[in-house]
């Protein structure tokens, strides 16, 4: 089993890059299951109905979100689609779901979307407690458990990986838009990488126009962010899973620049 996780899609140009690369990668790498983070896909903030339908047409199996889940009001018209996941540790009673279980090649794959609390400016429940409860709930229903932890702090991501080591198949980080080179198998068998990167404008500050971003840092004055233009990069990660024990045997980063 090969599971492909695609880093945060940034803007419509990132969606275009996904359309260009995904069919080829699926075929060349013999991918079985695809997870895409799309919380920045519409203008850098949220997701629209059109983009959601574009992802479904690409045969993406699960779409995860993050701190910009509610950036576009379109989402409320398809929030209950089983392929769409928002952070599971949003406040109780919020619409949508943070856990999905999908069948693929005779295996049940559980995908969990979580959001961090360190420097995220989002009021959320404790992701560690929620993660533990969800993993326990789904343990007897899923052969494979994958977690997208949408978080800012590397320490929080690393801690979550160690906290869930041996209980889940793989945990990867999203949100910082910079692919890290620390992919490895933890002591108890869980695959881990701090961040899988982004799919969006190459000449940018994490997808945003450099001029506006630099001005904010130089002057300390508010400056409206806007999406960068130009060629895009494609960041993703492939988890190769042993069909017998459902453990990751190999992690391959993809960085197309």
LOZA-427856 format. One record per residue (C-alpha): residue number from 1; residue in one letter; x, y, z. Coordinates in nm, 2 decimals. Each point is the difference from the previous one (the first is absolute). Example, Ala and Ser with C-alpha at 12.3 -4.5 7.8 and 13.67 -1.06 7.14 Angstrom:
# LOZA-427856
+-----+------+--------+--------+--------+
! pos ! code !     xx !     yy !     zz !
+-----+------+--------+--------+--------+
!   1 !    A !   1.23 !  -0.45 !   0.78 !
!   2 !    S !   0.14 !   0.34 !  -0.07 !
+-----+------+--------+--------+--------+
END
This chain:
# LOZA-427856
+-----+------+--------+--------+--------+
! pos ! code !     xx !     yy !     zz !
+-----+------+--------+--------+--------+
!   1 !    X !   0.00 !   0.00 !   0.00 !
!   2 !    X !   0.13 !   0.34 !  -0.09 !
!   3 !    X !  -0.16 !   0.31 !   0.15 !
!   4 !    X !   0.08 !   0.35 !  -0.14 !
!   5 !    X !  -0.04 !   0.30 !   0.22 !
!   6 !    X !   0.02 !   0.34 !  -0.18 !
!   7 !    X !   0.12 !   0.31 !   0.18 !
!   8 !    X !  -0.22 !   0.31 !   0.04 !
!   9 !    X !  -0.14 !   0.11 !  -0.33 !
!  10 !    X !   0.05 !   0.38 !  -0.01 !
!  11 !    X !  -0.23 !   0.19 !  -0.24 !
!  12 !    X !  -0.15 !  -0.08 !  -0.33 !
!  13 !    X !   0.35 !  -0.03 !  -0.16 !
!  14 !    X !   0.07 !  -0.27 !   0.26 !
!  15 !    X !  -0.32 !  -0.18 !  -0.11 !
!  16 !    X !   0.12 !   0.03 !  -0.36 !
!  17 !    X !   0.34 !  -0.15 !   0.10 !
!  18 !    X !  -0.18 !  -0.29 !   0.17 !
!  19 !    X !  -0.20 !  -0.07 !  -0.32 !
!  20 !    X !   0.33 !  -0.01 !  -0.20 !
!  21 !    X !   0.19 !  -0.22 !   0.23 !
!  22 !    X !  -0.24 !  -0.23 !   0.18 !
!  23 !    X !  -0.11 !  -0.23 !  -0.29 !
!  24 !    X !   0.36 !  -0.06 !  -0.10 !
!  25 !    X !   0.11 !  -0.07 !   0.35 !
!  26 !    X !  -0.29 !  -0.23 !   0.07 !
!  27 !    X !   0.09 !  -0.21 !  -0.30 !
!  28 !    X !   0.38 !   0.01 !   0.03 !
!  29 !    X !   0.01 !  -0.07 !   0.37 !
!  30 !    X !  -0.30 !  -0.24 !   0.00 !
!  31 !    X !  -0.19 !   0.20 !   0.26 !
!  32 !    X !  -0.30 !  -0.17 !   0.17 !
!  33 !    X !  -0.14 !   0.28 !   0.22 !
!  34 !    X !   0.04 !   0.38 !   0.00 !
!  35 !    X !  -0.04 !   0.26 !   0.27 !
!  36 !    X !   0.02 !   0.37 !  -0.08 !
!  37 !    X !   0.00 !   0.29 !   0.24 !
!  38 !    X !  -0.21 !   0.28 !  -0.16 !
!  39 !    X !  -0.05 !   0.26 !   0.27 !
!  40 !    X !   0.19 !   0.26 !  -0.20 !
!  41 !    X !  -0.12 !  -0.10 !  -0.34 !
!  42 !    X !  -0.25 !   0.29 !  -0.07 !
!  43 !    X !   0.19 !   0.33 !  -0.01 !
!  44 !    X !   0.23 !  -0.12 !   0.28 !
!  45 !    X !  -0.29 !  -0.04 !   0.25 !
!  46 !    X !  -0.26 !  -0.27 !  -0.01 !
!  47 !    X !  -0.15 !  -0.21 !  -0.27 !
!  48 !    X !  -0.28 !   0.07 !  -0.25 !
!  49 !    X !  -0.26 !  -0.23 !  -0.16 !
!  50 !    X !   0.18 !   0.00 !  -0.33 !
!  51 !    X !   0.34 !  -0.09 !   0.15 !
!  52 !    X !  -0.17 !  -0.27 !   0.21 !
!  53 !    X !  -0.15 !  -0.15 !  -0.32 !
!  54 !    X !   0.33 !   0.03 !  -0.18 !
!  55 !    X !   0.16 !  -0.21 !   0.27 !
!  56 !    X !  -0.27 !  -0.26 !  -0.01 !
!  57 !    X !   0.04 !  -0.02 !  -0.38 !
!  58 !    X !   0.37 !  -0.07 !   0.06 !
!  59 !    X !  -0.11 !  -0.30 !   0.20 !
!  60 !    X !   0.14 !   0.13 !   0.33 !
!  61 !    X !  -0.11 !  -0.23 !   0.28 !
!  62 !    X !   0.01 !   0.23 !   0.29 !
!  63 !    X !   0.03 !   0.38 !   0.04 !
!  64 !    X !   0.13 !   0.15 !   0.32 !
!  65 !    X !  -0.02 !   0.36 !   0.13 !
!  66 !    X !   0.14 !   0.22 !   0.27 !
!  67 !    X !  -0.01 !   0.35 !   0.15 !
!  68 !    X !  -0.16 !   0.14 !  -0.31 !
!  69 !    X !  -0.28 !  -0.26 !  -0.02 !
!  70 !    X !  -0.27 !   0.26 !   0.01 !
!  71 !    X !   0.18 !   0.25 !  -0.23 !
!  72 !    X !  -0.27 !  -0.04 !  -0.28 !
!  73 !    X !  -0.36 !  -0.03 !   0.09 !
!  74 !    X !  -0.05 !  -0.25 !  -0.29 !
!  75 !    X !   0.13 !  -0.27 !   0.24 !
!  76 !    X !  -0.33 !  -0.01 !   0.19 !
!  77 !    X !  -0.17 !  -0.15 !  -0.31 !
!  78 !    X !   0.23 !  -0.30 !  -0.02 !
!  79 !    X !   0.14 !  -0.03 !   0.36 !
!  80 !    X !  -0.19 !  -0.33 !   0.05 !
!  81 !    X !   0.17 !  -0.17 !  -0.30 !
!  82 !    X !   0.18 !  -0.30 !   0.14 !
!  83 !    X !   0.31 !   0.08 !  -0.19 !
!  84 !    X !   0.04 !   0.34 !   0.17 !
!  85 !    X !   0.17 !   0.02 !   0.34 !
!  86 !    X !   0.04 !   0.30 !   0.23 !
!  87 !    X !   0.21 !  -0.01 !   0.32 !
!  88 !    X !  -0.16 !  -0.25 !   0.24 !
!  89 !    X !   0.09 !   0.22 !   0.30 !
!  90 !    X !  -0.21 !   0.30 !  -0.10 !
!  91 !    X !  -0.26 !   0.08 !   0.27 !
!  92 !    X !  -0.26 !  -0.27 !   0.06 !
!  93 !    X !  -0.31 !   0.05 !  -0.20 !
!  94 !    X !   0.17 !   0.16 !  -0.30 !
!  95 !    X !  -0.12 !  -0.13 !  -0.33 !
!  96 !    X !   0.20 !  -0.25 !  -0.20 !
!  97 !    X !   0.22 !  -0.29 !   0.10 !
!  98 !    X !   0.37 !  -0.04 !   0.09 !
!  99 !    X !   0.02 !  -0.37 !  -0.06 !
! 100 !    X !  -0.08 !  -0.21 !  -0.31 !
! 101 !    X !   0.03 !  -0.37 !  -0.07 !
! 102 !    X !   0.05 !  -0.11 !  -0.36 !
! 103 !    X !   0.03 !  -0.33 !  -0.17 !
! 104 !    X !   0.29 !  -0.06 !  -0.23 !
! 105 !    X !   0.13 !  -0.34 !  -0.13 !
! 106 !    X !  -0.17 !  -0.19 !   0.27 !
! 107 !    X !   0.13 !   0.22 !   0.28 !
! 108 !    X !  -0.18 !   0.26 !   0.21 !
! 109 !    X !   0.20 !   0.32 !   0.01 !
! 110 !    X !  -0.08 !   0.25 !   0.28 !
! 111 !    X !   0.10 !   0.36 !  -0.07 !
! 112 !    X !   0.01 !   0.24 !   0.30 !
! 113 !    X !   0.04 !   0.38 !  -0.04 !
! 114 !    X !   0.12 !   0.19 !   0.31 !
! 115 !    X !   0.11 !   0.36 !   0.06 !
! 116 !    X !   0.27 !   0.12 !   0.24 !
! 117 !    X !  -0.04 !   0.25 !   0.28 !
! 118 !    X !   0.34 !   0.16 !   0.01 !
! 119 !    X !   0.01 !   0.34 !  -0.18 !
! 120 !    X !  -0.31 !  -0.09 !  -0.21 !
! 121 !    X !  -0.24 !   0.26 !   0.11 !
! 122 !    X !  -0.28 !  -0.25 !  -0.01 !
! 123 !    X !  -0.21 !  -0.10 !   0.30 !
! 124 !    X !   0.00 !  -0.38 !   0.00 !
! 125 !    X !  -0.02 !  -0.29 !   0.22 !
! 126 !    X !   0.32 !  -0.18 !   0.12 !
! 127 !    X !   0.12 !  -0.19 !  -0.31 !
! 128 !    X !   0.18 !  -0.26 !   0.21 !
! 129 !    X !  -0.31 !  -0.10 !   0.19 !
! 130 !    X !  -0.22 !   0.01 !  -0.31 !
! 131 !    X !   0.26 !  -0.20 !  -0.20 !
! 132 !    X !   0.02 !  -0.27 !   0.27 !
! 133 !    X !  -0.38 !  -0.03 !   0.02 !
! 134 !    X !  -0.04 !  -0.02 !  -0.38 !
! 135 !    X !   0.27 !  -0.26 !  -0.04 !
! 136 !    X !  -0.15 !  -0.21 !   0.27 !
! 137 !    X !  -0.34 !   0.03 !  -0.15 !
! 138 !    X !   0.11 !  -0.10 !  -0.35 !
! 139 !    X !   0.27 !  -0.26 !   0.09 !
! 140 !    X !  -0.24 !  -0.30 !  -0.06 !
! 141 !    X !  -0.14 !   0.15 !  -0.32 !
! 142 !    X !   0.31 !   0.10 !  -0.19 !
! 143 !    X !   0.30 !  -0.20 !  -0.12 !
! 144 !    X !   0.20 !   0.33 !  -0.07 !
! 145 !    X !  -0.02 !   0.33 !   0.19 !
! 146 !    X !   0.14 !   0.31 !  -0.16 !
! 147 !    X !   0.02 !   0.34 !   0.18 !
! 148 !    X !   0.04 !   0.34 !  -0.16 !
! 149 !    X !   0.11 !   0.23 !   0.29 !
! 150 !    X !  -0.05 !   0.36 !  -0.12 !
! 151 !    X !   0.23 !   0.19 !   0.24 !
! 152 !    X !   0.25 !   0.28 !   0.03 !
! 153 !    X !   0.25 !  -0.13 !   0.26 !
! 154 !    X !   0.24 !  -0.27 !  -0.09 !
! 155 !    X !   0.02 !  -0.10 !   0.36 !
! 156 !    X !  -0.38 !  -0.05 !   0.02 !
! 157 !    X !   0.01 !  -0.22 !  -0.32 !
! 158 !    X !   0.30 !  -0.21 !   0.13 !
! 159 !    X !  -0.18 !  -0.04 !   0.34 !
! 160 !    X !  -0.31 !  -0.12 !  -0.18 !
! 161 !    X !   0.19 !  -0.25 !  -0.21 !
! 162 !    X !   0.16 !  -0.15 !   0.31 !
! 163 !    X !  -0.33 !   0.01 !   0.19 !
! 164 !    X !  -0.17 !  -0.21 !  -0.27 !
! 165 !    X !   0.30 !  -0.22 !  -0.09 !
! 166 !    X !  -0.11 !  -0.36 !  -0.03 !
! 167 !    X !  -0.37 !   0.10 !   0.00 !
! 168 !    X !  -0.02 !   0.13 !  -0.35 !
! 169 !    X !   0.16 !  -0.07 !  -0.34 !
! 170 !    X !   0.13 !   0.34 !  -0.09 !
! 171 !    X !  -0.01 !   0.37 !   0.11 !
! 172 !    X !   0.10 !   0.29 !  -0.22 !
! 173 !    X !   0.00 !   0.37 !   0.06 !
! 174 !    X !  -0.16 !   0.27 !  -0.21 !
! 175 !    X !  -0.04 !   0.38 !   0.03 !
! 176 !    X !   0.36 !   0.14 !  -0.01 !
! 177 !    X !   0.02 !  -0.05 !  -0.37 !
! 178 !    X !   0.37 !  -0.10 !   0.02 !
! 179 !    X !   0.09 !  -0.36 !  -0.06 !
! 180 !    X !   0.22 !  -0.15 !   0.27 !
! 181 !    X !   0.27 !  -0.27 !  -0.05 !
! 182 !    X !  -0.07 !  -0.19 !   0.32 !
! 183 !    X !  -0.21 !  -0.29 !  -0.13 !
! 184 !    X !   0.06 !  -0.32 !   0.20 !
! 185 !    X !  -0.17 !  -0.29 !   0.17 !
! 186 !    X !  -0.04 !   0.05 !   0.38 !
! 187 !    X !   0.11 !  -0.26 !   0.25 !
! 188 !    X !  -0.34 !  -0.17 !   0.02 !
! 189 !    X !  -0.07 !   0.00 !  -0.37 !
! 190 !    X !  -0.18 !   0.32 !  -0.08 !
! 191 !    X !   0.12 !   0.19 !  -0.31 !
! 192 !    X !   0.07 !   0.37 !   0.07 !
! 193 !    X !   0.09 !   0.33 !  -0.19 !
! 194 !    X !  -0.03 !   0.34 !   0.15 !
! 195 !    X !  -0.14 !   0.17 !  -0.31 !
! 196 !    X !  -0.07 !  -0.12 !  -0.35 !
! 197 !    X !   0.02 !   0.35 !  -0.15 !
! 198 !    X !  -0.23 !   0.18 !  -0.24 !
! 199 !    X !  -0.12 !  -0.01 !  -0.36 !
! 200 !    X !   0.00 !   0.37 !  -0.10 !
! 201 !    X !   0.20 !   0.29 !  -0.14 !
! 202 !    X !   0.38 !  -0.06 !   0.00 !
! 203 !    X !   0.13 !   0.36 !   0.02 !
! 204 !    X !  -0.19 !   0.09 !   0.31 !
! 205 !    X !  -0.01 !   0.02 !   0.38 !
! 206 !    X !  -0.19 !  -0.32 !   0.07 !
! 207 !    X !  -0.22 !   0.07 !  -0.29 !
! 208 !    X !  -0.05 !   0.37 !   0.05 !
! 209 !    X !   0.14 !   0.29 !  -0.21 !
! 210 !    X !   0.35 !   0.08 !   0.13 !
! 211 !    X !  -0.04 !   0.38 !  -0.02 !
! 212 !    X !  -0.29 !   0.01 !   0.24 !
! 213 !    X !   0.15 !  -0.26 !   0.23 !
! 214 !    X !   0.34 !   0.18 !   0.03 !
! 215 !    X !  -0.17 !   0.33 !   0.05 !
! 216 !    X !  -0.18 !  -0.14 !   0.31 !
! 217 !    X !   0.32 !  -0.12 !   0.15 !
! 218 !    X !   0.21 !   0.32 !  -0.08 !
! 219 !    X !  -0.26 !   0.26 !   0.11 !
! 220 !    X !  -0.20 !  -0.19 !   0.26 !
! 221 !    X !  -0.30 !   0.16 !  -0.17 !
! 222 !    X !  -0.31 !  -0.19 !  -0.11 !
! 223 !    X !   0.01 !  -0.09 !  -0.37 !
! 224 !    X !  -0.26 !  -0.21 !  -0.17 !
! 225 !    X !   0.14 !  -0.34 !  -0.12 !
! 226 !    X !  -0.06 !  -0.10 !  -0.36 !
! 227 !    X !   0.08 !  -0.31 !  -0.19 !
! 228 !    X !   0.32 !  -0.02 !  -0.19 !
! 229 !    X !   0.00 !  -0.06 !  -0.37 !
! 230 !    X !   0.22 !  -0.21 !  -0.23 !
! 231 !    X !   0.11 !  -0.37 !  -0.01 !
! 232 !    X !  -0.10 !  -0.23 !   0.28 !
! 233 !    X !   0.17 !  -0.28 !   0.20 !
! 234 !    X !  -0.16 !  -0.33 !   0.09 !
! 235 !    X !   0.07 !  -0.15 !   0.34 !
! 236 !    X !  -0.13 !  -0.33 !   0.12 !
! 237 !    X !   0.10 !  -0.32 !   0.18 !
! 238 !    X !  -0.06 !  -0.37 !  -0.09 !
! 239 !    X !  -0.05 !  -0.25 !   0.28 !
! 240 !    X !   0.07 !  -0.35 !  -0.11 !
! 241 !    X !  -0.19 !  -0.24 !   0.23 !
! 242 !    X !   0.05 !  -0.37 !   0.04 !
! 243 !    X !  -0.33 !  -0.17 !  -0.08 !
! 244 !    X !   0.06 !  -0.27 !   0.26 !
! 245 !    X !   0.06 !   0.20 !   0.32 !
! 246 !    X !  -0.13 !   0.34 !  -0.13 !
! 247 !    X !   0.33 !   0.17 !   0.11 !
! 248 !    X !   0.19 !   0.26 !  -0.21 !
! 249 !    X !   0.31 !  -0.15 !  -0.15 !
! 250 !    X !   0.12 !   0.30 !  -0.20 !
! 251 !    X !  -0.06 !   0.38 !  -0.01 !
! 252 !    X !   0.07 !   0.18 !  -0.32 !
! 253 !    X !  -0.01 !   0.38 !  -0.02 !
! 254 !    X !  -0.10 !   0.17 !  -0.33 !
! 255 !    X !   0.13 !   0.35 !  -0.07 !
! 256 !    X !  -0.06 !   0.11 !  -0.35 !
! 257 !    X !   0.13 !   0.35 !  -0.06 !
+-----+------+--------+--------+--------+
END
